[in-house]
């Protein structure tokens, strides 16, 4: 099937007829993909410009707490003992003492089962990335609670102040209530955020007066039109769960720290939270930027 416009014949899949009977030329798939790739490329540095200031503030505060390592280390050990987490199967591990063999073992155990079913060409890089992250925990670059292993990994030499927050994550996961719900919603939220970025970057904008066709087109059109908001919204469960982990961690720490040390811990928690808020803002900004660039490069052109 085809349609004649101004003396030129177009296949039906090459044109868009709106509800007002206006006709637009439909951009090719190649143009759409190219526009999406350009949008993603432009969005990345734009988002990073927003992310860096948040990360810098948090790192400075964490480094400040690392100079008082023994104070927080001893209090964290007592807090863990008081928390009852050990009875729930949670293990507190000093990441600074992990051997190469232990890092390799934790990496294999922490790997999601579905990834192990993938071809080695895919699984290998993912394994290497996860192992590098665990080595970073050993070096004190970060701290983590690994939910599927019920293990808290913190370098007692450099990151002992972060132990309280990670214990908060462990309580969220192992205690019935809103914390457990939020912990389970983190991954679906991240999927929503990533989908919003990708759909914003690669979905064609509707021509003026063009109606979506079918449930998938209606859904992706809605996501496209709200890409920035939805990308940010995907972070809301993560933001709420991170905030709750800090609140629970601070509650455990308060009886065991001096007022000054407790104040500094809360300051670190606050600035660390800003890194997650910054990431949420960055994701929303990336989605909006990628969508805008795509629309500029491959918008349908009216021909009649």
PEWO-V872408 format. One record per pair of residues at least 6 apart in sequence whose C-alpha atoms are under 6 Angstrom apart, sorted by the first residue. I is the first residue (numbers start at 0). GAP is how many residues later the second one is. Records with the same first field share a line. If there is no record, write none. Layout:
I->GAP, GAP
This chain:
0->11
1->8, 9, 10
2->6, 7
13->12
14->9, 10, 11
15->7, 8
16->6
17->191, 192
18->190
21->282
22->279, 280, 281
23->276, 277, 278, 279
24->275, 276
25->274
26->273
34->259, 262
35->165, 166, 258
38->162, 251, 254, 255
39->250
42->243, 246, 247
46->235, 239
50->227
53->220, 221, 224
54->220
57->213, 214
60->207
65->92, 93
68->91
71->88, 89
72->87
74->181
78->173
89->60, 61
90->60
91->60
92->59, 60
93->60, 61, 62
94->43, 58, 59, 60
95->42, 59
106->24
136->6
137->17
139->15, 18, 19
142->10, 11
143->8, 9
144->6, 7, 21
163->85
164->80, 81, 84
167->77, 80, 81
168->76
171->7, 8
172->7
181->55, 59
184->52
185->51, 52
188->45, 46
189->44
191->42
192->38, 41
195->31, 35
196->90
198->25
199->24, 27, 87, 91
200->89, 90, 93
211->6
226->60, 61
227->56, 59, 60
230->52, 53
231->48, 52
234->45
